[in-house]
Amino acid sequence: MEEATAVERAGEIRTIYLGGGTPSLLPSEAIHALLHELPLKFRNPQSTIRNDAEITIEANPEDVTADSARSWKAAGINRVSLGAQSFDDRVLKWMHRSHDAARIGAAVHALRGAGLENISLDLIFALPYELERDWERDLDMALALRPTHLSLYGLTVEPRTPLDRWISRGATHAPDEERYAEEYLLAHRRLTAKGFSFYEVSNAARDGFRSQHNSAYWSGKPYVGLGPAAHSFDGTTRRWNLRAWEAYRRTIAEGLSPVESEEKLSAEQRETERLYLGLRTAEGISAQHLPRLSAHSRAFEAAGWLYAHAGRLRCTPEGWLRLDSLVSDLTMQTEIRS
């Protein structure tokens, strides 16, 4: 597991997220111990976990059994983010995933049997066309399992990864922008028709099941990350820990800080981040920014990318596809007018 992240306010821990690695591989007693020890790691020695705190664990389908699900529930876990990715066995094999499509349904069944009803499924889209993946079928299969939440991620190519090497030698094709847009907009139509609301670029939920933890990130709230490569943010400064486990373990054993580096955000960076994070969400950004952005916002509205409603500027699904360029243009105009 790479990290445990918690959002704390006034001595109360409101959300905990065990993820960024594979926490579902931890023994059940380690999950119990981790949740017991977390409050002790905060600056406020009286920190406590709220009774209604959202406590999420990331899990691979192959790690979920009836026993593990019951132990997570007993430890205090009340939300599970399941890395389904696809319901096509050929695609899962291409991704080098250890589970098959049937295992996803079995994992959901085990979680519900343990009383864990708040289940999110991760799906990936915009895969190379040669895989002949049926995205609409994957969406239907996911919906048939009745999750409360879905996270959808387009395939990206990171440098020096196996996918990057496959593409460089012609073994597969890079993600296609047109396919990306088509599949993203299809997901919006399908999920909206089934009662889900996209409350953020990549996340859709049934009423009452938005991820509180991720929503805290997008609203700029402070958070604390514990573990190798974990990130923390206090409102102005972002810090990140040593990535390599052995270096992290040795530093902690010596009583030293595991923080590898930090970045203090300038006023301009905070403004850009506020715009970007705000426009990622269904709530958009406040009306106080509309006057100075009005010229560009009108152009974006005409293109069907933005709309103003109830004193807020919000992206349409088509606008979310262009979020980086929209924020870049809006930020540039803000600087010019300041």
RANOR-V547126 format. One line per field, one symbol per residue. psi: psi as a letter, one per 30 degrees, with the letter a starting at -180 (. if undefined). Layout:
BEGIN
psi=???
END
This chain:
BEGIN
psi=kelkkkkkkhgkjfkkjjafbifffklefeeeeefefeffflejfgklkkegkkjkkkkkeffjleeeeeeeeeffkgkkjkieelgjeeeeeefhkflleefeeeeeeeeeffgjfjkkkkkkahlkfffhkjeeeeeeeeeffhlfkkkkkkkljkkgleeeeeeeggflllkkeeeeeeeeeeeeeeeefgglkjflegkkllkggkjeeeeeefggkklkkklkgkklkgffkklklkekeeeeeeeefgglkgkelljkkleeeeeeeeeeeefflffallfffeefgeeeeeeeeefgflkkkhgkklkleeeefgeeeeeeeeeeeeeef.
END
